[in-house]
């Protein structure tokens, strides 16, 4: 495609995404469905341009106050990836001068919001939590995440899969923490890779893999993944159960559960039972009360730990939406605990960076449920042969919890707390 036409496409997509009516990935996918003439390179350029502008929105919008042309065109010029000569062939002389001035601007000349590119409420919250590490955290959030895979240990060992992937021409290495993780270099297409087609691997961030390890589900148990979504952690738990017992995948979205079906078919698991529920008090949940050995509540949350992948979330979330999520998290936890038998395990997790959705929810649960005792997450990780377990946990009001940060651990941001229901 001619660079001028490609830049016009970028500007058109940029305007749609920046309405923030829907998640950016959904808007981009819809745009590609409506413009099927776009080739794979054009689609990659459009997507990279939009996501670059989402990551550095405040900085780019500051630059866009100067120069000529529409805001969307200027944001697209600033976010356009790759060869600058290719881009400049689509620009006027005035735009070329403006772009050079923007690129030559030093970060020292910018105000703080234009450096961290976060809404002020979120910047303040994160500064309060990480202090002097704030700049390092911001830098990590503004970089694309690595592509991690989880090995399906029901089918193959990690060493064998690593050899298969390398034979297929993929550069990869074991993940530093998860004993079932593999990290790829770059963003290769996996659709036709034998290891993916055969169900030997699934795409899953290393941090998410650790949540499944905290469940430590055993053969023959009754287990519930309460907010299963597309089932990444469900499949990891099912493999740990060695395809035995019964694993329920609950979710209020039948559409998300539908996305689990092809992954489930590849996995070779037959112990997983997807169940669409109306809400956390659904009668299908009540029928399992007191019968379940382990429950994972990977709760709906702000998702702010995934900003490397979904930078639009920092512009779509507000203190009000976070407060609403906290209420929902507490409601789901209070419903999920009814499922557990004495001695059963509860794992609460989010992919949020915010204390309100993490430590605060865990502390409130502990105070409201004296019949549950906290479980030491560090000990669980060490038992699961996770390297550096002591660096992955924090003390939250006397309870050892998982706390993952992108700048410290190279994963998405995750939190998890674990309890066991008392037997007497």
N, C-alpha and C positions, 0 to 999 in steps of 0.2 A: 504494500500500500504506500502511496506517495506520502512523505512526511507531513505535508500540509493537511491532507485528509485524515491522517492518523491523529494529529494534534486536535483537529476538530472533534473527532470521536472521543478523545480523552476529555475534552471540555464538556461535551454533552453528558457523558457518564458522571463526571465530577459534579455537575449541577444536581443530578438525581440523587447521588449518594449523600450530598451535603444537606439534603432536606431532613435527614435523620428520622424519617418516618418508619424505616425498617432497617434491620441489620445490613451492614454493608455487603456482606457476602451474598445475601439474598438479592439485593439490588443488582449487584454485578452479574450474578447468574441469570437473572431475568433479562438483563440487557443483552447478554450473549445469546440467549434463546431467541430474542427478537431480532438479532443481527447475525444470522447464521453464516453470512458471507465472510465474517472475520476469521482469519486463520489463527493457528495456535500462537504464532509470534505476536500477532496483533493483540490477541486476547491477553497474553502475558504482559505486553507493554501497557495496555489499559489498566489492568489490575495493579501492576506495580506502581503506576503513576498515581492512582487513586489512594492506595495504601500509604505511599510516601507522604501525600498531602494530609492524610488523616493523622499520621504520626507527628508531623511537624506543623500542625494546623496554625497555631498562633504565630509562629515564626513566618510561615508562608503568607498568611493574611496580612501581617505587618509589611512585608515586602510588597505585597500586591496593592497597597495603598498608593504606591508610586507607579510609574509606567503607564502604558496605554493599553486599551483593549479591555475585554470583560474580565471580571474576577476569576471566572472558571478557566479561561484561557491562561491567565497568569499563574494560577495554581498548578495547571497542567504543565506549563513550561518549567516551573520550579521542581515538580516531582518527576519529570520525564527521566527514565533510566537510560543508562548506556551511553552511546556515542554522542558527544555534544555537537560534533560536526554535522551529524545526521539531523539532530534537532534544529541546529541553527540554519539549516537549509530551508526550514519552514518559517523562519522569523524575518521580520523587517529589520532594517539597520537599527532603528530605535529600540526594538525589543532585544536585539543582541547586546546593545550597550547596557540596557537595564539589567539583563541577566548577568552580565559580567560583574556589574556593580554589586548585585545581590550575592553572587558566589564569592566575591572578594571581601565581603563584610565579615569582620571578626566577631566571635561570640562575645568578646569583651565589650563590644559596642551595643549589645542587645540587652534589653531588660530581662529580668528573671523569668517572667512567663514565656518569653520568646525563646528562652533556652530550655526550659523544662517541658513546655508544651502540654501542660496539664491544667484543667480548670482549678481555680484557686482553692476550692473546698477540698479537692483531692490532694493537691500539693501540700496543703497544711496538714492533712491527716497523715500522709506518708512521712513528712518531715518529723512529725511528732513520734513516729514509730522507729525510724531508722537513723535519725540524727545526721551525723557526718557522712553516712553512706548514701544520702539522698541523691547526689549527683551520679554516683555509680548506678543506683537503681534506675534513675531516669534514662541513662545511657543504654542500659540493658533493655528497657521497655521499648526504646525507639529502634531496636534492631530486630530483624526477622528471626523467629525461632528456628532452631535446627529441626530436622525431620527425624523423629525417633520412631522406632519400631519395637513392638513387643513380640517376643518369640512365643509361639503356641507350644508350651512345654508338654502338652498332651500328645503332640505329634513328633516333636524333634527337640534336641538339645541346642543351646545357643551356639556352641562351637561349630556344629554341623551347618546351621543356618548361615553363620558368618562365611563359611567356606563356599556355600551355594551362592550367596550374594556377590562375593568377590569373583566367582567363576562367571557370573552374569555381567561382570564389568562394573559393579558398583563399589565405590570407595566407602568403607564403613569400619566401625570399631565398636567394642563393647561400651555401653554407658557406664559412667563411673560409680553409680549407686545401685541401680536396679540390676539384679542378677539375671533378669530375663530381657534386658533392653539392648538395642543396637541403635547407634546413631549414624546416619548417613551424611555424607558430604554433599552439599548442594541440594537441589530439589529435583531429583530424577523422577521420571514417571514410573510408577510401580504396576500399572494396570496389566501389563503383559509379562511381568517378571514371574518366573515359575514359583518362587517362594511365596509370593502374594497370592497367585491364582490357586495354589494348592492349600492355602490356609495355614502355612507355616508361620506367617507373620501378620500382624495387624498394625496399622498406624496408631500410635498412642504415646503421648508425652511421658518421659521418664517419671515425672512426678506423679502422674495418674497411675502408673504401674505400682508405685509404692503403696497407694491406697488399697489396692487389691491384696498386697502382701499383709497389710494390717488385719485383714479379715481372717487370714490363716484358716480358710474353710477346709474341712476334712471330708474324706470319703463317706458317703452315706448320709450326710447331714441334710437338714432342711434349712435353706438359706434364702434370704430375700435381699434383692437390690431394689431399694424402695423408690429411687428416682433414676431409673436405668437409662433413659434417653436412647441413644443409638447403640448402647450396649458394650462399649469398650471395656469397662471394668467388669461387666457381667461375664464376658467371655474369658477374661483372665481368672475370675473366680471359678467358673465352670471347669477350666483346665486344671486348676489347683485341686478340685474335687475329683479329678480323674474320671470325669463323665459319669459319676455315680451320684446317688442322692437325688435331691430335687431343688432346683434353683429357680425362684420366681423373679422375673424381671417386670416390676411394676412401673408404670408411667401414665401420666394423665394425657399424653399425646400419642394417639394411635399412629400418627404419621411418623413420629420419631421411632416408635417400635417397629414400624415397617422397614426402616433403614437397617434394623438389626438382622432381618431375615436372610439377606444374601451373605452377611458376615457369619451368621450362625451356620449356614450351609457349608461354607468353606472351612469352618473350624473343626467339623467332625463331631461336635458335641450334640448329644441328644437329651441331656439332663436339664436344659434351659427351657423355661415355660414363660413366654411373654404374655403379660396381662395388662390390658388397658383399663385404667380405673378412672372414676369420675372425679374423685378428690381423696384426700388423705383419710376420710372416714368411710370410704366405700365398704359395702357389706362383704365384698370378697376378701377384704382385709380382716374384717371381724371374725370370719370363719376360721382364720389361722391363729387367732389369739392364743398365746401360751404354748404354741407348738414349734416355734422356730428357734434354731440353734444360733444363728448369726444374722444380723441385719446391717446393711450398709445404707446410710442416708447421705448420699452425695447431693446435698441440698441445692435447690435453685438459689442462685446468688447473683451478685452484681457482675461476676465474671472478670473482675479487674485484675486478677492474676494472669489473664490470658491476653494482655494488651499487645504482646509481641505478635499475636496472630489476629487479634480483633481490636485494632486501635480505635475504631469508632465507638467502642463501649465507654471510653472516658468522656465522650461528648454526649452520649445518650443516657448515662446514669446521672443521678442527682442525689443529694442527701435524702430527699423524700422517697425516691425509688429504693434506696438502700434500706431505709426504715421499714418500708413495706415488705422487703425481702426478709428482714429479721423477724417480723411477725409470722411470715409463712414458714420460715425455718423452725421456729419454736413450735408452731402448730404441727408440722410434719414429725418432728422429734417426739412430741407428746403422743402422737398416734402410733408411731413406729414401735415405741417401747412396749406396747400392749402385745405385740407379736411374740416377744421373747419368753422362752421357758427359763426357770431358775438355772443359773450358771451360763446363760446365753450372753453373747457378745454384741455390743452396739458400737458401730463406727460412724461418727459424724464427720463430714468433710465438706469443704468448699474449695472453689478455685478463686477465692477472693484474697486480697491483700489487707482488707480492713479489719481492725480489731473488733468492730461492732458485730461483724458477721462470724467471727471466729472465737477468740478467747471469751468474749462477753456472752455469746450464746452458750458456750460450753460451761461457763461458770454458773449461768442461770439454770441450766439443766441440772447440774450437780446439786444445787441448792434445793431445787424442786423435787428431786428424786433420790431421797436417801436410801432407797432400796437398790441403787446402783453404785458400785465402787469403781473409781478410775483404774485404768490399766496403764502400766508404764510403756509408753510408745517406744522409747529407746531400747528397752529390753526386747520388745517385739521385733524391731528392725534388726537387732543383732541376731536374734534367733532365726530370722529369715536370710541371714548371711548378707546383709546390706553393709557395704563398706562405709566407714565414716559416720555411723549412725549418730554419734554424739554431736555432730555438726548439723544435723537435720532436725533437732528437737529443741524446744524451749520449755521453760517452767511457767505454767499458767496457773497462778494461785495454788501452787503445790501439785499440779497435775502435769505430767510429762506429755507434751503434744508435738505432733509433726508440724514444722513451720518451714516451708520452702520459699526461697526468694530467687527471682531470675538472676540478679547480679551476684549472688553468692553461690548458687547451685547449678545455674545453667538450665533450669527447668522453668515451667510455668509456676506461678505463685499458688501454693496449696497450703491448706491447714487440715489437720485431722486430730480428733480426740477420740479416745476409746474407753468404754465402760463395760463392766460385767455385772449382770443381774445377780444379786445375792441369793444364796440358796436357802437362807433362813433369816 
